[in-house]
């Protein structure tokens, strides 16, 4: 690839970590931990810790691959480079679907919060979500450097809201209602909670998909991924501990704010949740567009989507194509379905990541093979806990994508 066709390397370690945090701190911090608490009860912290180990294994496999093959596209490119074109395409297909679904879920969560504050007919939830996606699409089209600045502000405000929640919980009278429920929990419940929490970690892969834009990728990418996982684990453990201090049970599935009494502190956490979701949308638009860019370069997507802007800071056509997919998912209007579908596709995606990492030559390896083996086995195991309907639907979507790819590949080979 010519230098003129590549994006500029203008992101350092701090910027990469902030992008990783912005991709993670959203649904995971403000929603998934609360849902996991219902499953794991008093074992919530163990579920968070287990998910962190699984995430670290997958993150290190991603770091291994990104360090020696630092281009935009993540596992889509790794699949082509280390496995075969079928698995490479499937990885790209899954990434676009998974992260578009995550962005749609985040957008719908923002829409629900705005609807709660502003009122009006229920269909406005989808309108608000669509507006958020279009707004951040325009920001990404403006270039990565401006997105970094906005992302840093979003991450700081979201973390501040989490700190407010932890301080609020610490000042409540301890009445751990989970202790009795914990006696009824099984290992399967804890593993199911860990599966939910693993999905809440997966934004660390956002750094790997930016291999073409990160300065000193072999040094920066592994450190950024490890630092991101450590910071997020500390935040999740703190929030999980805080949940265990609160006396009232979870009354709905609206996230952390549902555990708080009405008042200024609850409003602060709700505002923080909206800000965090906005950060997720911003980073997922950027990440998915980079994979579509890579797919267009390989003719797995229309060639026009590979065009860069004049200063090579963005790929406008790929960004707007990304927004179109997300808006289609928003139109479905089902947050729970979008999140479940994202969970399945992400687990399969990272299974391919670990398979690719196992193919790295010994001379280039700095991550032990057993880490990638553990990451592969853990992803396949956690996939068992995905809802059976989503599992069947997701498998069908993967098959359809693979058949289309096979048809297109055969046509190109015969020309």
C-alpha positions as CSV (number, residue, x, y, z in Angstrom):
1,X,0.0,0.0,0.0
2,X,1.3,3.4,-0.9
3,X,2.1,5.9,1.9
4,X,-0.4,8.3,0.3
5,X,-3.2,5.7,0.8
6,X,-2.4,5.4,4.6
7,X,-3.8,7.3,7.5
8,X,-1.4,9.5,9.5
9,X,0.1,8.1,12.7
10,X,-0.8,10.9,15.1
11,X,-2.1,9.0,18.2
12,X,0.3,8.3,21.1
13,X,-0.1,6.1,24.2
14,X,-2.3,8.5,26.2
15,X,-4.6,9.1,23.2
16,X,-4.8,5.3,22.6
17,X,-5.7,4.6,26.2
18,X,-8.3,7.3,26.2
19,X,-9.8,5.9,23.0
20,X,-9.9,2.5,24.7
21,X,-11.6,3.8,27.8
22,X,-14.1,5.7,25.7
23,X,-15.0,2.6,23.9
24,X,-15.5,0.6,27.1
25,X,-17.0,2.9,29.7
26,X,-20.6,3.0,28.7
27,X,-23.0,0.1,28.7
28,X,-20.5,-2.0,30.8
29,X,-20.1,0.5,33.6
30,X,-23.6,1.8,33.8
31,X,-25.8,-1.1,32.8
32,X,-24.0,-4.5,32.5
33,X,-22.7,-4.5,36.1
34,X,-26.2,-4.0,37.5
35,X,-27.5,-6.8,35.3
36,X,-24.6,-9.1,36.3
37,X,-25.4,-8.4,40.0
38,X,-28.8,-10.0,39.5
39,X,-27.1,-13.2,38.2
40,X,-24.1,-13.4,40.5
41,X,-25.4,-11.8,43.7
42,X,-22.7,-11.8,46.3
43,X,-20.2,-13.3,43.9
44,X,-20.4,-10.3,41.6
45,X,-16.7,-9.3,42.2
46,X,-15.6,-12.8,41.3
47,X,-17.5,-12.5,38.0
48,X,-15.9,-9.2,37.3
49,X,-12.4,-10.6,38.1
50,X,-13.0,-13.6,35.9
51,X,-14.2,-11.4,33.0
52,X,-11.0,-9.3,33.5
53,X,-8.8,-12.4,33.1
54,X,-10.6,-13.4,29.9
55,X,-10.4,-9.9,28.6
56,X,-6.7,-9.7,29.4
57,X,-6.0,-12.9,27.4
58,X,-7.9,-11.6,24.4
59,X,-6.4,-8.1,24.7
60,X,-2.8,-9.6,24.7
61,X,-3.6,-11.7,21.6
62,X,-4.9,-8.5,20.0
63,X,-1.7,-6.7,21.1
64,X,0.5,-9.5,19.7
65,X,-1.2,-9.2,16.3
66,X,-1.4,-5.5,16.1
67,X,2.3,-5.0,17.1
68,X,3.5,-7.1,14.1
69,X,0.8,-6.2,11.6
70,X,-0.2,-2.5,12.5
71,X,-2.8,-1.6,9.9
72,X,-6.5,-0.6,10.2
73,X,-8.9,-3.4,10.2
74,X,-8.1,-5.5,13.4
75,X,-9.0,-9.2,13.2
76,X,-10.3,-8.7,9.7
77,X,-6.7,-8.0,8.5
78,X,-5.2,-10.6,10.9
79,X,-7.5,-13.3,9.6
80,X,-6.3,-12.6,6.0
81,X,-2.7,-12.4,7.1
82,X,-2.4,-15.4,9.4
83,X,-5.4,-17.7,8.6
84,X,-7.4,-17.5,5.3
85,X,-9.6,-15.2,3.4
86,X,-12.8,-16.9,4.7
87,X,-12.0,-16.4,8.4
88,X,-10.7,-12.9,7.6
89,X,-13.9,-11.9,5.9
90,X,-16.1,-13.4,8.7
91,X,-14.1,-11.5,11.3
92,X,-14.7,-8.2,9.4
93,X,-18.4,-9.1,8.9
94,X,-18.8,-9.9,12.6
95,X,-17.0,-6.8,13.7
96,X,-19.2,-4.4,11.7
97,X,-22.3,-6.2,12.9
98,X,-21.2,-6.5,16.6
99,X,-20.0,-2.9,17.0
100,X,-22.9,-1.4,15.0
101,X,-25.3,-3.3,17.3
102,X,-23.4,-1.9,20.3
103,X,-23.5,1.6,19.0
104,X,-27.2,1.2,18.3
105,X,-27.8,0.0,21.9
106,X,-25.8,2.9,23.3
107,X,-27.8,5.3,21.1
108,X,-31.1,3.8,22.2
109,X,-30.0,4.1,25.8
110,X,-29.3,7.8,25.3
111,X,-32.7,8.1,23.6
112,X,-34.5,6.5,26.5
113,X,-32.8,8.8,29.0
114,X,-33.7,11.9,26.9
115,X,-37.2,10.7,26.6
116,X,-37.4,10.3,30.4
117,X,-36.3,13.9,30.9
118,X,-38.1,15.5,27.9
119,X,-41.3,13.4,27.6
120,X,-43.3,12.9,24.4
121,X,-44.3,9.9,22.4
122,X,-42.3,6.7,22.7
123,X,-41.1,6.8,19.1
124,X,-38.9,9.8,20.0
125,X,-36.5,7.4,21.6
126,X,-35.4,6.2,18.2
127,X,-35.3,9.7,16.8
128,X,-33.0,10.9,19.6
129,X,-30.8,7.8,19.1
130,X,-30.6,8.6,15.3
131,X,-29.7,12.2,16.0
132,X,-26.8,11.2,18.3
133,X,-25.4,8.8,15.7
134,X,-25.6,11.4,12.9
135,X,-24.0,14.1,15.2
136,X,-21.0,12.0,16.1
137,X,-20.7,10.8,12.5
138,X,-20.1,14.4,11.5
139,X,-17.5,14.7,14.2
140,X,-15.6,11.6,13.0
141,X,-15.7,12.8,9.4
142,X,-14.0,16.0,10.7
143,X,-10.9,13.9,11.6
144,X,-9.4,11.8,14.4
145,X,-7.5,14.6,16.2
146,X,-10.7,16.5,17.0
147,X,-12.4,13.3,18.1
148,X,-9.6,12.6,20.5
149,X,-10.2,15.9,22.3
150,X,-13.9,15.3,22.6
151,X,-13.3,11.8,23.7
152,X,-11.0,12.8,26.5
153,X,-13.8,15.1,27.9
154,X,-16.4,12.4,27.6
155,X,-14.2,9.8,29.5
156,X,-13.4,12.2,32.3
157,X,-17.1,13.1,32.9
158,X,-18.2,9.5,32.8
159,X,-15.5,8.4,35.3
160,X,-16.6,11.3,37.5
161,X,-20.2,10.0,37.5
162,X,-19.0,6.5,38.5
163,X,-17.0,8.0,41.4
164,X,-20.2,9.8,42.5
165,X,-22.0,6.5,42.5
166,X,-19.3,4.8,44.5
167,X,-19.2,7.6,47.1
168,X,-23.0,7.6,47.3
169,X,-23.1,3.9,48.0
170,X,-20.3,4.1,50.6
171,X,-22.4,6.6,52.6
172,X,-25.4,4.3,52.7
173,X,-26.3,2.1,55.6
174,X,-24.8,-1.3,54.7
175,X,-27.6,-3.8,54.2
176,X,-26.3,-6.4,51.8
177,X,-29.5,-8.1,50.5
178,X,-27.3,-10.2,48.2
179,X,-26.0,-12.5,50.9
180,X,-29.2,-14.6,51.1
181,X,-29.5,-14.7,47.4
182,X,-25.9,-15.8,47.0
183,X,-26.8,-19.2,48.6
184,X,-29.1,-19.9,45.7
185,X,-26.5,-19.0,43.0
186,X,-24.7,-21.7,41.0
187,X,-21.4,-21.7,39.2
188,X,-23.4,-21.4,36.0
189,X,-25.0,-18.1,37.2
190,X,-21.6,-16.7,38.0
191,X,-20.2,-17.7,34.6
192,X,-23.2,-16.2,32.9
193,X,-22.5,-12.9,34.8
194,X,-18.9,-13.1,33.7
195,X,-20.0,-13.5,30.1
196,X,-22.0,-10.3,30.4
197,X,-19.0,-8.6,32.0
198,X,-16.6,-9.8,29.3
199,X,-18.7,-8.1,26.6
200,X,-18.5,-4.9,28.8
201,X,-14.7,-5.1,28.4
202,X,-14.4,-5.5,24.6
203,X,-13.7,-1.9,23.7
204,X,-10.0,-2.6,24.3
205,X,-10.0,-4.0,20.8
206,X,-10.7,-0.5,19.6
207,X,-7.0,0.3,20.0
208,X,-5.9,-2.7,17.8
209,X,-8.2,-1.5,14.9
210,X,-6.2,1.8,14.9
211,X,-2.8,0.2,14.1
212,X,-2.4,2.3,11.1
213,X,-2.9,5.6,13.1
214,X,-0.9,4.8,16.3
215,X,2.7,6.1,16.6
216,X,5.3,3.4,17.4
217,X,2.6,0.6,17.2
218,X,4.7,-2.3,18.5
219,X,5.4,-0.4,21.7
220,X,2.2,1.7,22.1
221,X,-0.5,-0.8,21.3
222,X,0.3,-3.6,23.9
223,X,0.9,-1.0,26.6
224,X,-2.4,0.8,25.7
225,X,-4.4,-2.4,25.8
226,X,-3.0,-3.6,29.1
227,X,-3.4,-0.2,30.7
228,X,-7.0,0.1,29.5
229,X,-7.9,-3.3,30.9
230,X,-6.3,-2.5,34.3
231,X,-8.0,0.9,34.6
232,X,-11.4,-0.5,33.6
233,X,-11.1,-3.5,36.0
234,X,-10.4,-1.1,38.9
235,X,-13.5,0.9,38.0
236,X,-15.7,-2.1,37.6
237,X,-14.6,-3.6,40.9
238,X,-15.3,-0.3,42.7
239,X,-18.7,0.0,41.1
240,X,-19.4,-3.7,41.9
241,X,-18.4,-3.2,45.5
242,X,-20.7,-0.2,45.7
243,X,-23.7,-2.1,44.4
244,X,-23.2,-4.7,47.1
245,X,-23.5,-1.9,49.7
246,X,-26.9,-0.6,48.7
247,X,-29.9,-1.8,50.7
248,X,-32.6,-1.7,48.0
249,X,-33.0,-4.4,45.4
250,X,-32.8,-3.7,41.6
251,X,-36.3,-2.6,40.6
252,X,-35.8,-2.4,36.8
253,X,-33.0,-2.6,34.2
254,X,-32.2,1.0,33.7
255,X,-28.7,0.7,35.1
256,X,-26.9,2.1,38.1
257,X,-29.3,5.0,38.7
258,X,-32.1,2.5,39.5
259,X,-30.2,1.6,42.7
260,X,-30.3,5.2,43.9
261,X,-32.9,7.3,45.6
262,X,-34.4,10.1,43.5
263,X,-32.4,13.4,43.9
264,X,-29.4,15.3,42.6
265,X,-27.0,12.4,42.9
266,X,-29.2,10.1,40.9
267,X,-29.5,12.8,38.2
268,X,-25.7,13.2,38.2
269,X,-25.2,9.5,37.5
270,X,-27.9,9.5,34.8
271,X,-26.1,12.4,33.1
272,X,-22.8,10.5,33.4
273,X,-24.4,7.5,31.8
274,X,-25.6,9.5,28.8
275,X,-22.2,11.0,28.4
276,X,-20.5,7.6,28.6
277,X,-22.9,6.2,26.0
278,X,-22.1,9.2,23.8
279,X,-18.4,8.3,24.1
280,X,-19.2,4.7,23.1
281,X,-21.1,5.9,19.9
282,X,-18.2,8.2,19.0
283,X,-15.5,5.5,19.3
284,X,-17.6,2.8,17.6
285,X,-18.3,4.9,14.6
286,X,-14.6,5.5,14.3
287,X,-13.7,1.8,14.8
288,X,-16.3,0.3,12.5
289,X,-15.5,2.8,9.7
290,X,-11.8,1.7,9.8
291,X,-12.8,-1.9,9.3
292,X,-15.1,-1.0,6.5
293,X,-12.2,0.9,5.0
294,X,-10.0,-2.2,5.2
295,X,-12.7,-4.3,3.7
296,X,-13.1,-1.9,0.8
297,X,-9.4,-2.0,0.1
298,X,-9.6,-5.8,-0.3
299,X,-12.8,-5.6,-2.4
300,X,-14.9,-7.2,0.3
301,X,-16.9,-3.9,0.3
302,X,-17.5,-1.4,-2.5
303,X,-14.2,0.2,-3.6
304,X,-15.6,3.7,-3.2
305,X,-15.6,3.2,0.6
306,X,-11.8,3.2,0.5
307,X,-11.5,6.8,-0.4
308,X,-9.7,9.1,2.1
309,X,-10.2,12.9,2.5
310,X,-7.6,15.4,1.3
311,X,-5.3,15.3,4.4
312,X,-5.7,11.6,5.0
313,X,-7.3,12.1,8.5
314,X,-10.6,10.3,7.8
315,X,-12.4,8.1,5.3
316,X,-15.7,9.9,4.9
317,X,-17.5,7.3,2.7
318,X,-16.7,4.5,5.1
319,X,-17.8,6.6,8.1
320,X,-21.2,7.4,6.5
321,X,-21.6,3.8,5.5
322,X,-21.0,2.9,9.1
323,X,-23.7,5.4,10.3
324,X,-26.2,3.9,7.8
325,X,-25.8,0.4,9.3
326,X,-26.2,1.7,12.8
327,X,-29.3,3.7,11.9
328,X,-30.9,0.6,10.5
329,X,-30.3,-1.2,13.8
330,X,-31.7,1.8,15.7
331,X,-34.8,1.6,13.6
332,X,-35.5,-1.8,15.1
333,X,-35.8,-0.1,18.5
334,X,-34.9,-3.1,20.6
335,X,-32.0,-2.3,23.0
336,X,-31.9,-5.8,24.6
337,X,-31.8,-7.6,21.2
338,X,-29.1,-5.3,20.0
339,X,-26.9,-6.0,23.0
340,X,-27.5,-9.7,22.9
341,X,-26.6,-9.9,19.2
342,X,-23.5,-7.8,19.9
343,X,-22.5,-10.3,22.6
344,X,-22.6,-13.3,20.3
345,X,-20.8,-11.7,17.4
346,X,-18.1,-10.3,19.6
347,X,-17.4,-13.7,21.2
348,X,-17.0,-15.3,17.8
349,X,-14.9,-12.4,16.6
350,X,-12.4,-12.8,19.4
351,X,-12.2,-16.5,18.9
352,X,-10.9,-15.7,15.4
353,X,-8.5,-13.2,17.0
354,X,-7.0,-15.9,19.2
355,X,-6.8,-18.4,16.3
356,X,-4.8,-15.8,14.3
357,X,-2.5,-15.1,17.3
358,X,-1.6,-18.8,17.6
359,X,-0.2,-18.6,14.0
360,X,2.4,-15.9,14.9
361,X,6.0,-17.2,14.4
362,X,8.0,-17.9,17.5
363,X,10.6,-15.3,16.6
364,X,7.9,-12.5,16.5
365,X,6.0,-13.6,19.6
366,X,6.1,-11.8,22.9
367,X,2.9,-13.2,24.2
368,X,3.0,-16.9,25.3
369,X,0.9,-19.3,23.2
370,X,-1.0,-20.5,26.3
371,X,-2.6,-17.0,26.7
372,X,-4.1,-17.2,23.2
373,X,-5.3,-20.8,23.8
374,X,-7.0,-19.7,27.1
375,X,-8.5,-16.7,25.3
376,X,-9.9,-19.0,22.5
377,X,-11.3,-21.6,24.9
378,X,-12.9,-18.9,27.2
379,X,-14.6,-17.1,24.2
380,X,-16.1,-20.4,23.0
381,X,-17.2,-21.3,26.6
382,X,-18.8,-17.9,27.2
383,X,-20.7,-18.2,23.9
384,X,-22.7,-21.0,25.5
385,X,-24.5,-18.5,27.7
386,X,-25.8,-16.4,24.8
387,X,-29.6,-16.7,24.3
388,X,-30.4,-19.6,22.0
389,X,-32.5,-17.4,19.7
390,X,-29.7,-15.0,19.2
391,X,-27.3,-17.8,18.8
392,X,-29.3,-19.3,15.9
393,X,-30.0,-15.9,14.3
394,X,-26.3,-14.9,14.6
395,X,-25.1,-18.2,13.1
396,X,-27.5,-17.7,10.2
397,X,-26.1,-14.2,9.6
398,X,-22.6,-15.5,9.7
399,X,-23.5,-18.2,7.1
400,X,-25.1,-15.7,4.8
401,X,-22.1,-13.4,4.9
402,X,-19.7,-16.3,4.2
403,X,-21.8,-17.5,1.2
404,X,-21.9,-14.0,-0.2
405,X,-18.1,-13.7,0.3
406,X,-17.5,-17.1,-1.4
407,X,-19.6,-16.0,-4.4
408,X,-17.8,-12.7,-4.7
409,X,-14.4,-14.4,-4.2
410,X,-15.1,-17.0,-6.9
411,X,-16.1,-14.3,-9.4
412,X,-12.9,-12.3,-8.8
413,X,-10.8,-15.4,-9.2
414,X,-12.4,-16.3,-12.5
415,X,-11.8,-12.9,-14.0
